[in-house]
Amino acid sequence: MLKKRSDKLKFFSLHIIVAIITLACLLMNGPMRPGLPIDTTVLERAEFIVANQALWVMSWMVWMASAIGLFVFCSILAGELKSRMRARIALTIVAMGIGPDLIAEVIYAFIIPKVVLLELNLDIMQSLELIASHLTGFLGNGLYNLGGLALTIIAWRERVFPIWAFIWGLTSWILGLSLSASIAIDYMAGAEFFTATSMVLSTSWMLVIAYIRFTPQVLKEKWNTP
């Protein structure tokens, strides 16, 4: 009975996590985009942030929630593994990514807008953007994907899910690592591509894991009903 309740909680928790991460991605590719150093000038970004402060802050808070959500997902996956020590090490690597990721998002959400409002030199804003992008895109994201990749390999060795699900997850983590590499070499077009592809694959993979491992019995019975 307790396991059924636990599986049900994990099943619906994974759906909530996917919804939060999806919302974060939609915000970044839509309303937030004019404030990001992708295809805009620093002056254009500063003007956008001043004109859209509430949207800017709330959007980054969604990304902060996404960071916590990703860790929860990895914790759920780690809990399914028999190799406890290896799972803990992999999960620790994921956890190590939360610090630099949240620091970067605080810089984007709160510090950069203050720099703009105080009318400080735009070079300072660009420097903060560079620091933040490497903290979140290179260090934080890199640790997330290294830890997630390790958990996925352990899960495959223990036959937690079928090979097609393993390949799906493996691909999403590798694309995530490619994002970190793109940030490191300042290849923003590549970073944008790998962000989109890795996020689509990883969120859909989370749902796959939810249905493979944690589908509530009531849903299974309903689906099996003619």
Order of alpha helices (4+ residues) and beta strands (2+ residues): alpha-alpha-alpha-alpha-alpha-alpha-alpha-alpha-alpha-alpha
